[in-house]
Amino acid sequence: MYNFKSFNKRKSHLIFFPVLLLLFFTTYHSTLQWMYARYVSPDSYYSHGFIIPFVTGYLIWNKLGCLKSAKQSPSMWGLILIAFAMFLHLMGTVFYIFSISGFSIFFLVFGCVLFIFGKKITRIVAFPLLFLLFMFPVPLALILAISFPMKMLVAQTGVMIVSMFGIPIYREGFQIFIPAGQLLVDNPCSGLRSLIAFLALGAVMAYISEVSNLRKLILFVLSIPIAIFSNIVRVPMLILISDFWGLDAAAPDTVWHSATGIFVFALGLILMISLNWMLKWKK
């Protein structure tokens, strides 16, 4: 016999979620526009932001077996998180600090899951939800504060490595002088973009890796030096290419510039996979 109660329940959900989505897009219209602009900016550090929700969805989908057996028990604590999210959004809107409003989306999603599905289900999908943090851009002031010492490290190390090849090289701040001309270590060269990407990659690898929690933490933390090392390798390569084939050969948007970017990402990925393999190894 057909279960009309079950049909009516699904029907109410079909009406409820579109209304919820409409309210969300209406409330966060300006914030979502700001996030999109940060994603597609030429010097964006968050071009990966588009794929984060899909990764979260995939990670939740992998937990379907656990979710089906888990009891749904709505929690009123979710309403507190939702109220906190609305407060952050209001503050971000009033003071035109869109990064605050952006992060309020995370608390809103977490609060909705907790309120609708309860603590047990929220605990099961906690990491996929936390992973959403990687899609929210931080303030540009913080980006600049972090990228400055990273640029300095890259410039100093690059000059030191290239000088070992006997090539005359001189540095003033972020300006690098070689016989072929003058190079500038700009913000995209700091490696911060790689750092953010590898932190996200390290988080996923640590989550799916079948090792102890301590080793998961080690894998995640070591993604930071791996990202920095990979970028340090790239800068001397670009300097050498500029010295041998001219400044135009290694300019942004050239084949060599793109190729070195792909190379260092592949290098970092190999190092991450190797580290994961070593952490799994047991005597």
Long-range contacts (C-beta under 8 A, 24 or more apart in sequence): 20-112, 24-108, 27-89, 28-89, 28-101, 28-105, 30-93, 30-98, 30-101, 31-89, 31-92, 31-93, 31-98, 31-101, 31-102, 31-105, 34-98, 34-101, 34-102, 35-98, 35-102, 35-135, 35-136, 35-137, 38-137, 43-187, 43-188, 44-193, 45-137, 45-143, 45-192, 45-193, 45-196, 46-135, 46-137, 46-196, 47-193, 48-134, 48-196, 48-197, 48-200, 49-134, 49-135, 49-136, 49-137, 52-131, 52-132, 52-134, 52-135, 52-200, 53-132, 53-135, 55-128, 55-131, 55-204, 56-128, 56-129, 56-131, 56-132, 57-128, 59-125, 59-127, 59-128, 59-131, 59-204, 59-207, 60-125, 60-128, 63-124, 63-125, 63-128, 66-124, 67-121, 67-124, 67-125, 70-120, 70-121, 70-124, 71-118, 71-120, 72-116, 72-117, 72-118, 72-121, 73-117, 73-118, 73-119, 73-120, 74-115, 74-116, 74-117, 74-118, 75-114, 75-115, 75-118, 75-119, 75-122, 76-115, 77-114, 77-115, 77-119, 78-110, 78-111, 78-112, 78-113, 78-114, 78-115, 78-116, 79-111, 79-115, 80-111, 81-107, 81-108, 81-110, 81-111, 81-114, 81-115, 82-107, 82-108, 82-111, 82-112, 82-115, 83-111, 84-111, 85-111, 97-139, 99-136, 99-137, 99-138, 99-139, 102-136, 102-137, 103-133, 103-136, 105-132, 105-136, 106-132, 106-133, 106-136, 127-207, 131-200, 131-203, 131-204, 131-207, 134-196, 134-199, 134-200, 134-203, 143-187, 143-192, 144-187, 146-192, 147-187, 147-190, 147-192, 148-190, 150-190, 150-191, 150-192, 150-195, 150-228, 150-231, 151-185, 151-186, 151-187, 151-189, 151-190, 153-228, 153-232, 154-185, 154-189, 154-190, 154-191, 154-231, 154-232, 154-235, 155-185, 155-235, 157-232, 157-235, 157-236, 158-185, 158-232, 158-235, 158-236, 158-239, 159-239, 161-236, 162-236, 162-239, 162-240, 162-243, 165-240, 167-240, 167-243, 169-239, 176-239, 178-239, 178-242, 178-243, 179-243, 180-242, 180-243, 180-246, 180-247, 181-242, 181-246, 181-247, 182-247, 183-238, 183-239, 183-242, 183-247, 185-235, 188-252, 189-231, 189-235, 190-231, 191-227, 191-228, 191-230, 191-231, 191-232, 194-227, 194-230, 194-231, 194-264, 194-265, 194-268, 195-224, 195-227, 195-228, 195-231, 197-227, 197-265, 198-223, 198-224, 198-226, 198-227, 198-230, 198-268, 198-272, 199-223, 199-224, 199-227, 201-269, 201-272, 202-226, 202-272, 205-272, 205-273, 205-276, 209-276, 209-279, 209-280, 210-280, 211-276, 211-279, 211-280, 215-279, 218-279, 219-272, 219-275, 219-276, 219-279, 222-275, 223-272, 226-268, 226-271, 226-272, 226-275, 227-268, 229-268, 229-271, 230-264, 230-265, 230-267, 230-268, 230-271, 231-264, 233-264, 233-267, 234-260, 234-261, 234-263, 234-264, 237-263
